Amino acid sequence: MKNQWLLVAMLTSSVLISQPILAQEAAASTAMLETVQQRWAEVNYTLSEDAQEDAFAELEQQALAWTEAEPNNAEAFIWLGIVRSTYAGAKGGLGALGLAKAAKKSLEHALTLDPTALQGSAYGSLGTLYYKVPGWPFGFGDEDKAQELLQKALEINPDGIDPNYFYADYLYEQGHYAKAKTVAEHALAAAPRPHRPRADAERRREVEALLARIAKKVR
């Protein structure tokens, strides 16, 4: 009986000790998420040319270290994919395709961990890659695959500014201007994200610019 009570006491102590450790790990992960999100917005929207490329290279390494520290965290892989895809856009040229392929790999891995993480952001970012990247034989671009992924993102987060903007932009590129206008207007109605004011403000400007382009096509 004494040994049984000792075992219970040991197990209870283990649980009590592990709880604050898990809470600390969760807090650290959340802090890293907010750090990467905010830095990405700064780099993507306030820097340009060489300064932007250098900052994206540094941010890619930070996001990569995050995935190595938390290999089962889908959010970390989503942001590694986002950083790599926007870095590819900033870099351009032959180096961009390698980054785009690396972004694709990161986002696909995130989907294997948790397809609903960050409200399905992996689907939206991956779908955008599929319609922005050239198709075979130069790249992996695929318009049908892009539509499938973008629609999955909207199924998970139907009122989000990002999935609606991405899908509206895709529809515009496909020449579906009336539908693109409806989706873009829905993007503007999205609720603000408390921890991402800069990203929201800049995304709204992108949506408004898209609507201006659409207006020129439907006169």
C-alpha positions as CSV (number, residue, x, y, z in Angstrom):
1,M,0.0,0.0,0.0
2,K,2.8,2.4,0.9
3,N,4.4,1.8,-2.5
4,Q,1.1,2.4,-4.3
5,W,0.7,5.8,-2.5
6,L,4.3,6.7,-3.4
7,L,3.6,5.9,-7.1
8,V,0.4,8.0,-7.0
9,A,2.4,10.9,-5.5
10,M,5.1,10.6,-8.1
11,L,2.6,10.7,-11.0
12,T,0.7,13.6,-9.5
13,S,3.9,15.6,-9.1
14,S,4.9,14.8,-12.7
15,V,1.6,16.2,-13.9
16,L,1.8,19.3,-11.8
17,I,5.3,20.0,-13.0
18,S,4.5,19.3,-16.7
19,Q,1.5,21.7,-16.8
20,P,3.5,24.9,-16.3
21,I,6.2,23.6,-18.7
22,L,3.5,23.1,-21.4
23,A,2.1,26.5,-20.7
24,Q,5.5,28.1,-21.1
25,E,6.0,26.2,-24.4
26,A,2.7,27.3,-25.7
27,A,3.3,30.9,-24.7
28,A,6.7,30.8,-26.4
29,S,5.2,29.4,-29.6
30,T,2.5,32.1,-29.6
31,A,5.2,34.8,-29.1
32,M,7.2,33.4,-32.0
33,L,4.1,33.4,-34.3
34,E,3.4,37.0,-33.5
35,T,7.1,38.0,-34.0
36,V,7.3,36.3,-37.4
37,Q,3.9,37.7,-38.5
38,Q,4.8,41.3,-37.6
39,R,8.3,41.1,-39.1
40,W,6.9,39.7,-42.3
41,A,4.5,42.6,-42.6
42,E,7.4,45.0,-42.1
43,V,9.6,43.4,-44.6
44,N,6.9,42.8,-47.2
45,Y,5.3,46.2,-47.0
46,T,7.9,48.7,-45.9
47,L,11.1,47.5,-47.5
48,S,12.2,47.2,-51.2
49,E,14.9,45.9,-53.4
50,D,18.1,44.7,-51.8
51,A,17.0,45.7,-48.3
52,Q,13.9,43.6,-48.7
53,E,15.7,40.6,-50.1
54,D,18.2,40.6,-47.2
55,A,15.5,40.9,-44.6
56,F,13.5,38.1,-46.2
57,A,16.7,35.9,-46.1
58,E,17.1,36.6,-42.4
59,L,13.4,36.0,-41.7
60,E,13.5,32.7,-43.6
61,Q,16.3,31.5,-41.3
62,Q,14.3,32.6,-38.3
63,A,11.2,30.7,-39.5
64,L,13.3,27.7,-40.4
65,A,14.8,27.6,-36.9
66,W,11.2,27.7,-35.5
67,T,10.3,24.6,-37.5
68,E,13.4,22.8,-36.3
69,A,12.5,23.7,-32.7
70,E,8.8,22.7,-33.1
71,P,8.8,20.0,-35.9
72,N,5.1,19.2,-35.2
73,N,3.8,22.8,-35.3
74,A,1.8,23.4,-38.5
75,E,1.8,27.1,-37.9
76,A,5.6,27.2,-38.0
77,F,5.7,25.4,-41.4
78,I,2.9,27.7,-42.7
79,W,4.9,30.8,-42.0
80,L,8.1,29.3,-43.4
81,G,6.1,28.7,-46.6
82,I,4.7,32.2,-46.6
83,V,8.1,33.8,-46.0
84,R,9.6,31.7,-48.7
85,S,6.9,32.4,-51.2
86,T,7.0,36.2,-50.7
87,Y,10.8,36.1,-50.7
88,A,10.5,34.4,-54.1
89,G,8.3,37.2,-55.3
90,A,10.8,39.8,-54.1
91,K,13.8,38.0,-55.5
92,G,12.5,37.2,-59.0
93,G,14.6,35.5,-61.7
94,L,16.0,32.0,-61.6
95,G,16.4,32.0,-57.8
96,A,12.7,32.6,-57.3
97,L,11.6,29.2,-58.6
98,G,13.8,27.3,-56.0
99,L,12.3,29.4,-53.2
100,A,8.8,28.7,-54.6
101,K,9.4,25.0,-54.6
102,A,10.7,25.2,-51.1
103,A,7.6,27.2,-50.0
104,K,5.4,24.5,-51.6
105,K,7.2,21.8,-49.7
106,S,6.8,23.7,-46.4
107,L,3.1,24.3,-47.0
108,E,2.4,20.8,-48.0
109,H,4.0,19.5,-44.8
110,A,1.9,21.9,-42.8
111,L,-1.2,20.3,-44.3
112,T,0.0,16.9,-43.2
113,L,0.3,18.2,-39.6
114,D,-3.0,20.2,-39.4
115,P,-4.9,21.4,-42.4
116,T,-7.0,23.7,-40.3
117,A,-4.1,25.5,-38.7
118,L,-4.3,29.3,-38.9
119,Q,-7.8,28.9,-40.3
120,G,-6.6,27.0,-43.4
121,S,-3.9,29.4,-44.3
122,A,-1.7,26.7,-45.9
123,Y,-4.4,26.0,-48.5
124,G,-4.7,29.7,-49.5
125,S,-0.9,30.2,-49.7
126,L,-0.3,27.0,-51.6
127,G,-3.2,27.8,-54.0
128,T,-1.7,31.2,-54.7
129,L,1.7,29.5,-55.5
130,Y,0.0,27.2,-57.9
131,Y,-1.4,30.1,-60.0
132,K,1.5,32.4,-59.7
133,V,4.3,30.0,-60.6
134,P,4.8,29.0,-64.2
135,G,3.5,25.7,-65.4
136,W,5.5,22.8,-66.8
137,P,8.2,22.5,-68.0
138,F,9.5,25.5,-66.0
139,G,7.5,25.1,-62.8
140,F,4.7,23.4,-61.0
141,G,1.9,25.9,-61.8
142,D,-1.5,24.5,-62.2
143,E,-4.7,26.7,-62.5
144,D,-7.1,23.8,-61.7
145,K,-5.1,22.8,-58.6
146,A,-4.9,26.5,-57.6
147,Q,-8.7,26.8,-57.7
148,E,-9.2,23.6,-55.7
149,L,-6.8,24.8,-52.9
150,L,-8.2,28.3,-52.8
151,Q,-11.7,27.1,-52.4
152,K,-10.7,24.8,-49.6
153,A,-9.2,27.8,-47.8
154,L,-12.5,29.6,-48.2
155,E,-14.4,26.6,-46.8
156,I,-12.4,26.8,-43.6
157,N,-12.3,30.6,-43.4
158,P,-15.2,32.0,-45.6
159,D,-15.0,35.5,-44.2
160,G,-11.3,36.0,-43.9
161,I,-9.6,38.9,-45.8
162,D,-6.7,36.7,-47.1
163,P,-8.6,33.8,-48.6
164,N,-11.1,36.1,-50.2
165,Y,-8.4,38.3,-51.6
166,F,-6.4,35.4,-53.0
167,Y,-9.4,33.9,-54.6
168,A,-10.6,37.2,-56.0
169,D,-7.1,37.8,-57.5
170,Y,-7.2,34.3,-59.0
171,L,-10.6,34.9,-60.5
172,Y,-9.4,38.2,-62.0
173,E,-6.4,36.5,-63.6
174,Q,-8.8,33.9,-65.1
175,G,-11.0,36.7,-66.5
176,H,-14.0,36.1,-64.2
177,Y,-14.3,39.8,-63.4
178,A,-17.9,39.9,-62.0
179,K,-17.2,37.0,-59.6
180,A,-13.8,38.5,-58.7
181,K,-15.6,41.8,-57.8
182,T,-18.0,40.0,-55.5
183,V,-15.3,38.1,-53.7
184,A,-13.0,41.1,-53.4
185,E,-15.9,43.1,-51.8
186,H,-16.4,40.4,-49.3
187,A,-12.7,40.6,-48.5
188,L,-13.1,44.2,-47.6
189,A,-15.9,43.3,-45.2
190,A,-13.6,41.0,-43.2
191,A,-13.3,41.6,-39.5
192,P,-9.9,43.1,-38.3
193,R,-7.3,40.8,-36.9
194,P,-6.3,42.2,-33.4
195,H,-2.6,41.2,-33.7
196,R,-2.1,42.1,-37.4
197,P,-3.1,45.7,-37.9
198,R,-0.4,46.5,-40.5
199,A,-1.0,43.3,-42.5
200,D,-4.8,44.1,-42.5
201,A,-4.3,47.7,-43.6
202,E,-1.9,46.7,-46.4
203,R,-4.1,43.8,-47.5
204,R,-7.1,46.2,-47.7
205,R,-5.1,48.4,-50.0
206,E,-4.3,45.4,-52.2
207,V,-8.0,44.5,-52.3
208,E,-8.9,48.1,-53.3
209,A,-6.2,48.1,-56.0
210,L,-7.7,44.8,-57.3
211,L,-11.2,46.3,-57.4
212,A,-9.8,49.3,-59.3
213,R,-8.4,46.9,-61.9
214,I,-11.6,45.0,-62.1
215,A,-13.6,48.2,-62.6
216,K,-11.5,48.9,-65.8
217,K,-12.5,45.5,-67.2
218,V,-16.2,45.7,-66.5
219,R,-17.1,49.2,-67.8
